[in-house]
Amino acid sequence: MIGMSGTKNRIVALAAAVSFACVSPVVAQDEFTSYSTTKGGCAPEQSLENLIYWTPSTISGPGFACILNESVLAGTGLAGYDSICYFADKELSGIVVFGAPRFPPNDDHFSLQLPNSSTFEMYPCTQVSGVTGTN
């Protein structure tokens, strides 16, 4: 994840200071779980470095950690959060956008776009409503 312990400490402190994020009505509680950035990446023999962890107030993954604040309009089939994100030594405020699973063949994962324009596919490691299968 993030290599700088000072950055991790800031994230933990900010997360503690922020009350639970406003959850968009399109987000179901079972969506707050772990995801792999690759299909089949949740298997025990796979690297933990490719996992993304999503909670009601944070999301973190390979090289990033974000505090999710208020939900914002992001478009049809999208959930957006005003966020503060950390990338190595860089702090960036902006919108984190989650794309809902669509029709086959894209009904088995979410998409994620970070404020620095990084994008990830998020394949759930546990069963999630509206997503076909698990990894």
LOSENU-315027 format. One record per residue: residue number from 0; residue in one letter; y, z, x of N, C-alpha, C in turn. Coordinates in steps of 0.2 Angstrom, whole numbers, plus 5000, padded with zeros to 4 digits. Each point is the difference from the previous one (the first is absolute). Layout:
<kebas>
KEBA num residuo n.yy n.zz n.xx ca.yy ca.zz ca.xx c.yy c.zz c.xx
KEBA NUM       A    Y    Z    X     Y     Z     X    Y    Z    X
...
</kebas>
This chain:
<kebas>
KEBA num residuo n.yy n.zz n.xx ca.yy ca.zz ca.xx c.yy c.zz c.xx
KEBA   0       M 4994 5000 5004  5006  5000  4996 5006 5000 5004
KEBA   1       I 5005 5004 4999  5006  5000  5004 4999 5004 5006
KEBA   2       G 5002 4998 5006  4999  5003  5007 5004 5006 5001
KEBA   3       M 5006 5000 4997  5005  5005  5002 4999 5006 4996
KEBA   4       S 4998 5006 5003  4999  5006  4996 5007 5002 4997
KEBA   5       G 5006 4999 5003  5006  5002  4997 5001 4996 4993
KEBA   6       T 4998 4994 5000  5000  4996  4994 4996 5003 4995
KEBA   7       K 4994 5002 5001  4995  5003  4996 5003 5006 4997
KEBA   8       N 5003 5004 5004  5003  5007  4998 5006 4998 4995
KEBA   9       R 5004 4995 5001  5006  4998  4996 4997 4998 4993
KEBA  10       I 4994 4996 5000  4997  4998  4994 4998 5006 4996
KEBA  11       V 4996 5005 5003  4998  5005  4997 5006 5004 4997
KEBA  12       A 5005 5001 5004  5006  5004  4997 5003 4997 4994
KEBA  13       L 5001 4993 5001  5003  4997  4994 4996 5000 4994
KEBA  14       A 4993 4999 5001  4996  5000  4994 5000 5007 4997
KEBA  15       A 5000 5005 5004  5001  5007  4997 5006 5001 4996
KEBA  16       A 5005 4997 5002  5007  5001  4997 5001 4995 4994
KEBA  17       V 4996 4995 4999  5000  4996  4995 4995 5002 4994
KEBA  18       S 5003 5001 4994  4995  5002  4995 4996 4994 4998
KEBA  19       F 4995 5000 4996  4996  4995  4998 5004 4994 4998
KEBA  20       A 4998 4994 5003  5003  4994  4999 5000 4998 4992
KEBA  21       C 5005 4996 4998  4999  4998  4993 4995 4994 5000
KEBA  22       V 4995 5001 4996  4994  4995  5000 5002 4995 4995
KEBA  23       S 4999 4994 5002  5001  4994  4995 4995 5000 4995
KEBA  24       P 5001 4999 4994  4995  5000  4994 4994 4995 5002
KEBA  25       V 5001 4995 5004  4994  4996  5001 4995 5003 5006
KEBA  26       V 5002 5006 5002  4995  5003  5005 4996 5005 4997
KEBA  27       A 4993 4999 5001  4996  5005  4997 4998 5005 5005
KEBA  28       Q 4998 5006 4998  4999  5005  5005 4994 4998 5005
KEBA  29       D 4995 4997 4998  4995  4998  5004 5001 4995 5006
KEBA  30       E 5007 4997 4999  5002  4996  5005 5002 5003 5007
KEBA  31       F 5001 5007 4999  5002  5004  5006 4994 5002 5004
KEBA  32       T 4998 4996 5005  4994  5001  5003 5001 4996 5007
KEBA  33       S 4994 4999 5003  5000  4996  5007 4998 4993 4999
KEBA  34       Y 5003 4996 5004  4999  4992  4999 4999 4998 5007
KEBA  35       S 4996 4994 5001  4999  4997  5006 5005 4994 5000
KEBA  36       T 5002 4998 5006  5004  4994  5001 4996 4993 5000
KEBA  37       T 4993 5001 5000  4996  4995  5000 4994 5001 4995
KEBA  38       K 4997 4995 4997  4995  5000  4996 4994 5003 5003
KEBA  39       G 4997 5005 4997  4994  5003  5003 5002 5005 5006
KEBA  40       G 5006 5001 5001  5002  5005  5005 4999 5007 4999
KEBA  41       C 4998 5002 4994  4999  5007  4998 4993 5003 5003
KEBA  42       A 4996 4996 5002  4993  5002  5002 5001 5005 5006
KEBA  43       P 4995 5005 5000  5001  5005  5005 5000 4998 5007
KEBA  44       E 4997 4994 5002  5000  4998  5007 5007 4996 5001
KEBA  45       Q 5004 4999 4995  5006  4996  5002 5005 5005 5003
KEBA  46       S 5006 4997 5003  5005  5004  5003 5004 5003 4995
KEBA  47       L 5002 5007 5001  5005  5003  4996 5007 4998 5001
KEBA  48       E 5001 4996 5005  5007  4998  5002 5002 4995 4995
KEBA  49       N 4996 4997 4996  5001  4994  4995 5001 5003 4993
KEBA  50       L 5000 5007 4999  5001  5003  4994 5007 5001 4998
KEBA  51       I 5002 5000 4993  5006  5001  4997 4999 5006 4995
KEBA  52       Y 5004 5005 5001  4999  5006  4995 5006 5000 4996
KEBA  53       W 4999 5000 4993  5005  5000  4995 5000 5006 4996
KEBA  54       T 5005 5004 5000  5001  5006  4995 5006 4999 4996
KEBA  55       P 5001 5004 4995  5006  4999  4996 5007 5000 5003
KEBA  56       S 5000 5003 5006  5007  5001  5004 5000 4996 5006
KEBA  57       T 4994 4998 5003  5000  4997  5007 4995 4994 5000
KEBA  58       I 5001 4996 5005  4995  4995  5001 5000 4999 5008
KEBA  59       S 4994 5000 5003  5000  4999  5007 4994 4996 5002
KEBA  60       G 5001 4996 5006  4995  4996  5002 5001 4998 5007
KEBA  61       P 4997 4994 5002  5000  4998  5007 5008 4999 5003
KEBA  62       G 5002 5005 5004  5007  4999  5002 5006 5002 4996
KEBA  63       F 4998 5003 4994  5006  5001  4996 4998 5006 4995
KEBA  64       A 5006 5004 4998  4999  5005  4995 5007 5000 4996
KEBA  65       C 4999 5000 4993  5006  5000  4996 5000 5006 4995
KEBA  66       I 5005 5002 4998  5001  5005  4995 5003 4996 4994
KEBA  67       L 4996 5001 4995  5002  4996  4994 5004 5004 4995
KEBA  68       N 5006 4998 4999  5005  5004  4995 5000 4997 4993
KEBA  69       E 5005 4998 4998  5001  4998  4993 4997 4993 4999
KEBA  70       S 4996 4999 4994  4998  4993  4998 5006 4996 4999
KEBA  71       V 4999 4994 5001  5005  4995  4999 4997 4993 4997
KEBA  72       L 5004 4997 4996  4998  4993  4997 4998 4996 5006
KEBA  73       A 4994 4997 5000  4998  4995  5005 4997 4993 4997
KEBA  74       G 5000 5000 4994  4997  4994  4997 4994 5001 4996
KEBA  75       T 4997 4994 4997  4994  5001  4996 4994 5001 5004
KEBA  76       G 4996 5004 4999  4994  5002  5004 5001 5003 5006
KEBA  77       L 5007 5003 5001  5001  5003  5006 5003 5007 4999
KEBA  78       A 4999 5004 5005  5002  5007  5000 5005 5001 5006
KEBA  79       G 5006 5002 4999  5004  5001  5006 5002 5007 5001
KEBA  80       Y 5001 5002 5006  5003  5007  5001 5005 5000 5006
KEBA  81       D 5006 5003 4998  5005  5001  5005 4997 5005 5005
KEBA  82       S 5000 4998 5007  4996  5003  5005 5004 5001 5006
KEBA  83       I 4997 5005 5004  5002  5001  5007 4994 4998 5004
KEBA  84       C 5000 4996 5005  4994  4998  5003 5001 5001 5008
KEBA  85       Y 4994 5001 5003  5001  5001  5008 4995 4996 5003
KEBA  86       F 5002 4996 5005  4996  4995  5003 5001 5002 5008
KEBA  87       A 4995 5003 5003  5001  5002  5007 5006 5005 5000
KEBA  88       D 5005 4997 5004  5006  5004  5001 5006 4998 4995
KEBA  89       K 4998 4996 4995  5005  4997  4996 5000 5003 4993
KEBA  90       E 5006 5002 4997  5000  5002  4993 5004 4995 4996
KEBA  91       L 4997 4998 4994  5003  4995  4996 4999 5002 4993
KEBA  92       S 5006 4999 4996  5000  5002  4993 5000 4993 4997
KEBA  93       G 4996 5000 4994  5000  4994  4996 4995 5001 4995
KEBA  94       I 4997 4994 4997  4996  5000  4994 4993 4998 5003
KEBA  95       V 4995 5005 4998  4993  4998  5001 4997 4997 4993
KEBA  96       V 4997 4995 5001  4998  4996  4994 4992 5000 5000
KEBA  97       F 4997 5002 4994  4993  4999  4999 4999 4995 4995
KEBA  98       G 4995 4995 5002  4999  4995  4995 4993 5001 4997
KEBA  99       A 5000 5000 4993  4994  5001  4997 4994 4995 5001
KEBA 100       P 4994 5002 4999  4995  4995  5000 5000 4995 4995
KEBA 101       R 4999 4993 5002  5001  4995  4995 4993 4997 4998
KEBA 102       F 5000 4994 4998  4994  4997  4998 4995 4998 5006
KEBA 103       P 4994 4999 4999  4995  4999  5006 5003 4994 5004
KEBA 104       P 5000 4999 5006  4996  5005  5004 5004 5006 5003
KEBA 105       N 5006 5001 4997  5005  5005  5003 5000 5006 4995
KEBA 106       D 4994 5001 4997  5000  5006  4995 4996 5006 5004
KEBA 107       D 4999 5000 5006  4997  5005  5004 5004 5004 5004
KEBA 108       H 5007 4999 5000  5004  5003  5005 5007 5000 4997
KEBA 109       F 5005 5005 5003  5007  5000  4999 5003 4997 5006
KEBA 110       S 5006 4997 4999  5004  4998  5006 5006 5006 5001
KEBA 111       L 5002 5000 5006  5005  5005  5002 5005 4996 5004
KEBA 112       Q 5007 5001 4999  5005  4998  5004 5004 5005 5002
KEBA 113       L 5002 5001 5006  5004  5006  5003 5007 4997 5001
KEBA 114       P 5005 5005 5001  5007  4998  5001 5001 4995 5006
KEBA 115       N 4996 5001 5005  5000  4995  5006 4997 4994 4999
KEBA 116       S 4998 4998 4994  4997  4994  4998 4992 4999 5002
KEBA 117       S 4998 5006 5003  4992  5000  5001 4997 5000 4994
KEBA 118       T 4994 4996 5000  4996  5000  4994 4993 5002 5001
KEBA 119       F 4997 5003 4995  4993  5002  5001 4996 4998 4994
KEBA 120       E 4994 4999 5000  4995  5000  4994 4997 5007 5000
KEBA 121       M 4999 5003 4994  4997  5006  5000 4994 5000 4995
KEBA 122       Y 4994 5001 5004  4994  5000  4996 4997 5007 4999
KEBA 123       P 5000 5002 4994  4998  5007  4999 4993 5002 5002
KEBA 124       C 5000 5007 5003  4994  5003  5003 4996 5003 4994
KEBA 125       T 5004 5002 4994  4997  5003  4995 5002 4996 4993
KEBA 126       Q 4996 5001 4995  5001  4996  4994 5007 5001 4997
KEBA 127       V 5004 4995 4999  5007  5000  4997 5000 4996 4994
KEBA 128       S 5004 5002 4995  5001  4997  4994 5003 4993 5001
KEBA 129       G 4997 4995 4997  5003  4993  5000 4998 4996 5006
KEBA 130       V 4996 5003 5005  4998  4997  5006 4993 4999 5000
KEBA 131       T 4997 4994 5001  4993  4998  5000 4997 5002 5006
KEBA 132       G 4995 5005 5000  4996  5002  5005 5004 5005 5005
KEBA 133       T 4996 5002 5005  5003  5005  5005 4997 4997 5007
KEBA 134       N 5003 5003 5005  4998  4997  5007 4995 5005 5003
</kebas>
